[in-house]
């Protein structure tokens, strides 16, 4: 037979299913894989396609599957259309390929976890109390973006803001344990768990507990100035003892700004001999650079570039009051030029009562330690203007009394993202639809003012933070 007659007389899709049904939970957007497993999948995602093909498993026993894709349907139609291309032996060893359309009907049904949450929102089985004993929330802003990027809190029933921390409530202990493991993999923490008996069935010998996990994050943050205790100072090969924290991950990265020596402390090493910061980023003082003399060439330490130099600086607040000029050694010789502004710690005028300093005999404190280049003077003309990007945020119950303080700290976090490409490496930034193209063009035209910004190629698809329903369709928008 010729190919045309073979197509007209032989149908290789005969006997293949054309209709099927799936059970969907509208609250957590998961699908039931019988008998009791719930699989979370976004619309038209690879996970949902794999789930649908598993539901059509008898199909692969009859034919060979070559390609599968979704056919777009109205989101509220409760239908999923799959277009498949299958191969099968047609006649006398001839292999024929043909397309096959399968329609899956979606039935809504709450999963057990969402059903309990709907009946009683406070009916949780495990709680994770995340705390950091510092005076700001910069670490939690960064941790929030990591949680969103990896979906670590997807199964949380409720998230509430607490004093110096956040509380996460889960319906299962295993979900809380998995979340604690994720947090311990991205920041140095120590944790302990406890449980409380809720009920006990004497006949069936079933115990019902509520579990609580207390997770404490290391109180050291990026850009903190630290005076190492003598024990840690000796263990790190006499590093410092005045060091800067340059990065926080599952370990603490320390840098000596005077010699460019570095070291890393993991969670077990830190909690074996814990210490606190001498000064934090909230105590930074603005300096103006009067002159700079580069001492060494540019080197790479821990993935970041540094260059030793001697700089003459003066506090901006001293202009018109006195003539105090300080000559300090800095690791920012590759960034600073005469006339630039820099943020640093004023050890000349600081009232330090840290006992660790007294333990180091003969330690001479410098007048100032510069931390980073400042762009405040150049940003004053752009204050209040929208950014071309936005961040997603957790659905968290926030206490309104501290909103103004948190908003100011969040603005500092956004500026840190603009200035530090390494900090935004694991963070998803989305395009802001409210940002006008004319403003974008004017910003690009004024790029010579040396104000750091996020390149447009780093931004993901549009994210509308005002409409909750559109947030649920982020996967569709990103695929488009």
TIGU-476172 format. One record per residue (C-alpha): x, y, z negated. Coordinates in steps of 0.2 Angstrom, whole numbers. Layout:
BEGIN
sedo x X&y Y&z Z
...
//
This chain:
BEGIN
sedo x 0&y 0&z 0
sedo x 5&y 18&z 3
sedo x 6&y 30&z -12
sedo x -11&y 38&z -8
sedo x -20&y 21&z -8
sedo x -11&y 15&z -23
sedo x -17&y 31&z -33
sedo x -35&y 29&z -27
sedo x -36&y 10&z -32
sedo x -25&y 8&z -47
sedo x -28&y 19&z -63
sedo x -14&y 15&z -76
sedo x -23&y 25&z -89
sedo x -37&y 13&z -90
sedo x -40&y 7&z -108
sedo x -30&y 21&z -115
sedo x -39&y 31&z -129
sedo x -46&y 48&z -124
sedo x -54&y 54&z -140
sedo x -47&y 53&z -158
sedo x -50&y 62&z -175
sedo x -39&y 70&z -188
sedo x -42&y 76&z -205
sedo x -36&y 94&z -209
sedo x -34&y 103&z -225
sedo x -38&y 122&z -221
sedo x -30&y 128&z -238
sedo x -12&y 121&z -236
sedo x -13&y 117&z -217
sedo x -9&y 99&z -219
sedo x -15&y 83&z -210
sedo x -20&y 67&z -218
sedo x -9&y 52&z -212
sedo x -19&y 37&z -219
sedo x -21&y 31&z -231
sedo x -16&y 45&z -243
sedo x -1&y 54&z -236
sedo x -3&y 73&z -231
sedo x 9&y 80&z -218
sedo x 10&y 99&z -217
sedo x 11&y 105&z -199
sedo x 9&y 122&z -191
sedo x -2&y 124&z -175
sedo x 6&y 118&z -159
sedo x 22&y 114&z -169
sedo x 34&y 99&z -166
sedo x 28&y 92&z -182
sedo x 10&y 92&z -177
sedo x 14&y 85&z -160
sedo x 24&y 71&z -168
sedo x 9&y 68&z -180
sedo x -4&y 67&z -166
sedo x 7&y 54&z -157
sedo x 8&y 43&z -172
sedo x -11&y 44&z -173
sedo x -11&y 37&z -155
sedo x 2&y 24&z -158
sedo x -8&y 10&z -149
sedo x -6&y 20&z -133
sedo x 13&y 17&z -133
sedo x 11&y -1&z -133
sedo x 2&y -1&z -117
sedo x 11&y 12&z -107
sedo x 28&y 21&z -108
sedo x 26&y 39&z -114
sedo x 37&y 51&z -104
sedo x 31&y 69&z -109
sedo x 18&y 76&z -121
sedo x 13&y 94&z -124
sedo x -2&y 104&z -131
sedo x -15&y 112&z -120
sedo x -21&y 129&z -128
sedo x -38&y 128&z -136
sedo x -48&y 141&z -146
sedo x -41&y 141&z -164
sedo x -59&y 140&z -171
sedo x -65&y 126&z -159
sedo x -59&y 112&z -170
sedo x -51&y 103&z -155
sedo x -33&y 98&z -151
sedo x -30&y 94&z -133
sedo x -14&y 84&z -129
sedo x -8&y 82&z -111
sedo x 3&y 66&z -109
sedo x 13&y 59&z -94
sedo x 14&y 40&z -95
sedo x 22&y 27&z -84
sedo x 16&y 9&z -81
sedo x 18&y -5&z -69
sedo x 4&y -3&z -55
sedo x 6&y -17&z -43
sedo x 19&y -29&z -38
sedo x 33&y -21&z -49
sedo x 29&y -3&z -43
sedo x 30&y 10&z -57
sedo x 18&y 24&z -57
sedo x 17&y 40&z -67
sedo x 1&y 49&z -71
sedo x -5&y 62&z -83
sedo x -18&y 58&z -97
sedo x -28&y 70&z -107
sedo x -32&y 66&z -125
sedo x -45&y 76&z -136
sedo x -43&y 76&z -155
sedo x -57&y 82&z -166
sedo x -52&y 91&z -182
sedo x -62&y 87&z -197
sedo x -59&y 99&z -212
sedo x -57&y 91&z -229
sedo x -48&y 98&z -244
sedo x -33&y 88&z -250
sedo x -32&y 82&z -268
sedo x -20&y 96&z -274
sedo x -31&y 110&z -265
sedo x -47&y 102&z -272
sedo x -40&y 103&z -290
sedo x -34&y 121&z -287
sedo x -51&y 126&z -280
sedo x -60&y 118&z -295
sedo x -48&y 126&z -308
sedo x -34&y 137&z -302
sedo x -25&y 134&z -319
sedo x -25&y 115&z -318
sedo x -6&y 114&z -315
sedo x 4&y 99&z -320
sedo x 22&y 107&z -319
sedo x 28&y 124&z -321
sedo x 45&y 132&z -316
sedo x 51&y 147&z -326
sedo x 64&y 156&z -316
sedo x 74&y 169&z -326
sedo x 89&y 180&z -324
sedo x 94&y 191&z -339
sedo x 99&y 207&z -330
sedo x 92&y 224&z -328
sedo x 87&y 223&z -310
sedo x 78&y 211&z -298
sedo x 90&y 211&z -283
sedo x 94&y 192&z -285
sedo x 75&y 188&z -284
sedo x 73&y 198&z -268
sedo x 86&y 188&z -260
sedo x 80&y 172&z -267
sedo x 62&y 176&z -261
sedo x 68&y 177&z -243
sedo x 78&y 160&z -245
sedo x 62&y 152&z -252
sedo x 51&y 159&z -238
sedo x 64&y 153&z -224
sedo x 65&y 135&z -230
sedo x 47&y 134&z -236
sedo x 53&y 129&z -254
sedo x 37&y 135&z -263
sedo x 24&y 129&z -250
sedo x 16&y 118&z -262
sedo x 15&y 130&z -276
sedo x -2&y 133&z -283
sedo x 1&y 150&z -290
sedo x 16&y 162&z -291
sedo x 17&y 175&z -305
sedo x 29&y 189&z -309
sedo x 36&y 188&z -327
sedo x 48&y 198&z -337
sedo x 65&y 196&z -329
sedo x 59&y 182&z -318
sedo x 46&y 173&z -309
sedo x 34&y 158&z -313
sedo x 30&y 144&z -301
sedo x 15&y 132&z -304
sedo x 14&y 115&z -295
sedo x 1&y 102&z -295
sedo x 14&y 88&z -296
sedo x 30&y 86&z -306
sedo x 39&y 79&z -291
sedo x 36&y 96&z -282
sedo x 43&y 105&z -296
sedo x 58&y 94&z -297
sedo x 61&y 97&z -278
sedo x 60&y 116&z -280
sedo x 72&y 116&z -295
sedo x 84&y 106&z -284
sedo x 82&y 119&z -270
sedo x 86&y 134&z -282
sedo x 101&y 125&z -289
sedo x 108&y 123&z -271
sedo x 107&y 142&z -267
sedo x 112&y 150&z -284
sedo x 122&y 144&z -299
sedo x 109&y 139&z -312
sedo x 107&y 129&z -328
sedo x 90&y 120&z -332
sedo x 81&y 110&z -345
sedo x 64&y 102&z -345
sedo x 51&y 99&z -358
sedo x 34&y 91&z -358
sedo x 18&y 92&z -368
sedo x 5&y 79&z -370
sedo x -12&y 84&z -363
sedo x -23&y 68&z -365
sedo x -21&y 50&z -368
sedo x -32&y 36&z -362
sedo x -30&y 22&z -375
sedo x -40&y 9&z -365
sedo x -29&y 10&z -349
sedo x -14&y 17&z -358
sedo x -13&y 32&z -346
sedo x -4&y 48&z -352
sedo x -7&y 65&z -345
sedo x 8&y 78&z -347
sedo x 11&y 95&z -343
sedo x 29&y 98&z -338
sedo x 39&y 114&z -339
sedo x 56&y 117&z -331
sedo x 66&y 132&z -338
sedo x 79&y 138&z -325
sedo x 92&y 151&z -330
sedo x 101&y 160&z -316
sedo x 119&y 165&z -319
sedo x 118&y 184&z -325
sedo x 132&y 189&z -312
sedo x 126&y 198&z -297
sedo x 135&y 204&z -281
sedo x 146&y 219&z -283
sedo x 147&y 217&z -302
sedo x 163&y 222&z -310
sedo x 169&y 208&z -322
sedo x 183&y 207&z -335
sedo x 187&y 188&z -336
sedo x 189&y 180&z -353
sedo x 207&y 174&z -357
sedo x 201&y 156&z -355
sedo x 194&y 159&z -337
sedo x 209&y 170&z -333
sedo x 221&y 157&z -337
sedo x 211&y 143&z -328
sedo x 211&y 153&z -312
sedo x 229&y 156&z -311
sedo x 229&y 173&z -320
sedo x 217&y 180&z -307
sedo x 212&y 198&z -312
sedo x 207&y 200&z -326
sedo x 197&y 214&z -318
sedo x 188&y 206&z -303
sedo x 173&y 209&z -292
sedo x 159&y 197&z -287
sedo x 158&y 198&z -268
sedo x 145&y 184&z -265
sedo x 133&y 173&z -274
sedo x 128&y 156&z -267
sedo x 129&y 140&z -276
sedo x 145&y 147&z -283
sedo x 152&y 164&z -289
sedo x 165&y 172&z -277
sedo x 177&y 182&z -286
sedo x 190&y 195&z -279
sedo x 204&y 204&z -286
sedo x 203&y 221&z -278
sedo x 221&y 225&z -281
sedo x 230&y 209&z -274
sedo x 216&y 202&z -263
sedo x 217&y 185&z -272
sedo x 200&y 176&z -273
sedo x 193&y 161&z -282
sedo x 176&y 152&z -283
sedo x 167&y 146&z -298
sedo x 153&y 133&z -297
sedo x 138&y 132&z -309
sedo x 147&y 119&z -320
sedo x 163&y 129&z -321
sedo x 153&y 145&z -325
sedo x 142&y 138&z -339
sedo x 157&y 129&z -347
sedo x 164&y 146&z -351
sedo x 150&y 159&z -347
sedo x 154&y 178&z -346
sedo x 144&y 194&z -341
sedo x 148&y 208&z -330
sedo x 157&y 224&z -337
sedo x 147&y 236&z -325
sedo x 133&y 232&z -313
sedo x 127&y 240&z -297
sedo x 115&y 252&z -306
sedo x 131&y 261&z -313
sedo x 139&y 265&z -297
sedo x 145&y 283&z -295
sedo x 147&y 292&z -278
sedo x 165&y 298&z -273
sedo x 172&y 308&z -259
sedo x 188&y 302&z -251
sedo x 200&y 316&z -249
sedo x 215&y 306&z -242
sedo x 219&y 288&z -239
sedo x 236&y 279&z -236
sedo x 235&y 261&z -229
sedo x 247&y 249&z -238
sedo x 244&y 233&z -229
sedo x 236&y 226&z -213
sedo x 219&y 220&z -212
sedo x 216&y 202&z -219
sedo x 202&y 190&z -220
sedo x 197&y 183&z -237
sedo x 182&y 172&z -240
sedo x 175&y 177&z -223
sedo x 176&y 196&z -226
sedo x 189&y 208&z -220
sedo x 199&y 219&z -233
sedo x 214&y 230&z -232
sedo x 224&y 237&z -247
sedo x 227&y 256&z -248
sedo x 229&y 270&z -259
sedo x 215&y 283&z -259
sedo x 213&y 300&z -267
sedo x 195&y 302&z -272
sedo x 184&y 314&z -282
sedo x 167&y 312&z -290
sedo x 154&y 321&z -280
sedo x 146&y 327&z -296
sedo x 162&y 336&z -301
sedo x 161&y 348&z -286
sedo x 161&y 366&z -292
sedo x 164&y 360&z -311
sedo x 182&y 354&z -311
sedo x 196&y 349&z -301
sedo x 198&y 331&z -306
sedo x 206&y 320&z -292
sedo x 210&y 302&z -295
sedo x 223&y 291&z -285
sedo x 216&y 273&z -285
sedo x 221&y 257&z -276
sedo x 207&y 250&z -266
sedo x 203&y 235&z -255
sedo x 193&y 245&z -242
sedo x 207&y 253&z -233
sedo x 200&y 247&z -216
sedo x 183&y 256&z -219
sedo x 187&y 272&z -227
sedo x 194&y 288&z -219
sedo x 196&y 306&z -226
sedo x 179&y 314&z -228
sedo x 170&y 298&z -231
sedo x 159&y 294&z -246
sedo x 161&y 278&z -256
sedo x 152&y 271&z -271
sedo x 163&y 264&z -286
sedo x 164&y 262&z -305
sedo x 170&y 277&z -315
sedo x 181&y 269&z -328
sedo x 189&y 286&z -332
sedo x 172&y 292&z -340
sedo x 164&y 276&z -344
sedo x 161&y 271&z -362
sedo x 166&y 253&z -362
sedo x 164&y 242&z -377
sedo x 167&y 225&z -369
sedo x 176&y 214&z -381
sedo x 184&y 204&z -367
sedo x 195&y 220&z -363
sedo x 202&y 220&z -380
sedo x 208&y 202&z -379
sedo x 220&y 206&z -364
sedo x 234&y 215&z -373
sedo x 243&y 228&z -362
sedo x 228&y 229&z -349
sedo x 228&y 247&z -342
sedo x 211&y 251&z -334
sedo x 211&y 261&z -317
sedo x 202&y 278&z -316
sedo x 190&y 271&z -303
sedo x 187&y 255&z -293
sedo x 179&y 258&z -276
sedo x 166&y 245&z -271
sedo x 159&y 250&z -254
sedo x 157&y 264&z -242
sedo x 142&y 275&z -245
sedo x 130&y 281&z -231
sedo x 118&y 291&z -243
sedo x 123&y 308&z -235
sedo x 119&y 302&z -217
sedo x 103&y 293&z -223
sedo x 95&y 309&z -231
sedo x 88&y 315&z -214
sedo x 80&y 298&z -210
sedo x 72&y 295&z -227
sedo x 54&y 290&z -226
sedo x 55&y 284&z -208
sedo x 49&y 266&z -204
sedo x 62&y 253&z -200
sedo x 61&y 243&z -184
sedo x 60&y 227&z -195
sedo x 51&y 219&z -209
sedo x 52&y 205&z -222
sedo x 39&y 192&z -227
sedo x 35&y 191&z -245
sedo x 28&y 178&z -257
sedo x 10&y 178&z -262
sedo x 14&y 183&z -279
sedo x 4&y 191&z -293
sedo x 13&y 207&z -298
sedo x 12&y 217&z -314
sedo x 8&y 235&z -308
sedo x 16&y 244&z -323
sedo x 34&y 241&z -315
sedo x 29&y 244&z -297
sedo x 39&y 261&z -295
sedo x 55&y 253&z -302
sedo x 53&y 238&z -291
sedo x 50&y 248&z -276
sedo x 66&y 258&z -279
sedo x 76&y 242&z -281
sedo x 68&y 234&z -265
sedo x 73&y 249&z -255
sedo x 91&y 246&z -261
sedo x 90&y 228&z -256
sedo x 84&y 233&z -238
sedo x 99&y 245&z -237
sedo x 111&y 231&z -242
sedo x 104&y 220&z -228
sedo x 107&y 234&z -216
sedo x 125&y 236&z -222
sedo x 130&y 218&z -224
sedo x 128&y 206&z -209
sedo x 134&y 192&z -220
sedo x 120&y 195&z -233
sedo x 106&y 194&z -220
sedo x 114&y 178&z -212
sedo x 101&y 166&z -220
sedo x 86&y 178&z -220
sedo x 73&y 180&z -207
sedo x 69&y 198&z -201
sedo x 54&y 201&z -191
sedo x 50&y 215&z -179
sedo x 39&y 229&z -185
sedo x 25&y 233&z -173
sedo x 22&y 250&z -181
sedo x 39&y 255&z -175
sedo x 37&y 266&z -160
sedo x 48&y 263&z -145
sedo x 52&y 282&z -144
sedo x 59&y 281&z -162
sedo x 69&y 266&z -157
sedo x 76&y 275&z -142
sedo x 81&y 290&z -153
sedo x 89&y 279&z -165
sedo x 99&y 271&z -152
sedo x 104&y 287&z -145
sedo x 110&y 293&z -162
sedo x 120&y 278&z -165
sedo x 136&y 289&z -166
sedo x 132&y 294&z -184
sedo x 139&y 277&z -190
sedo x 124&y 273&z -200
sedo x 123&y 253&z -201
sedo x 107&y 246&z -194
sedo x 100&y 228&z -189
sedo x 103&y 224&z -171
sedo x 87&y 220&z -162
sedo x 93&y 203&z -156
sedo x 93&y 197&z -174
sedo x 75&y 201&z -176
sedo x 62&y 187&z -174
sedo x 44&y 188&z -167
sedo x 31&y 201&z -173
sedo x 25&y 198&z -191
sedo x 9&y 208&z -196
sedo x 10&y 209&z -215
sedo x -7&y 217&z -216
sedo x -18&y 203&z -210
sedo x -18&y 187&z -219
sedo x -26&y 177&z -205
sedo x -12&y 182&z -193
sedo x 1&y 177&z -206
sedo x -6&y 159&z -204
sedo x -3&y 160&z -185
sedo x 15&y 165&z -186
sedo x 20&y 149&z -178
sedo x 9&y 152&z -163
sedo x 16&y 170&z -161
sedo x 34&y 165&z -162
sedo x 32&y 151&z -149
sedo x 24&y 164&z -137
//
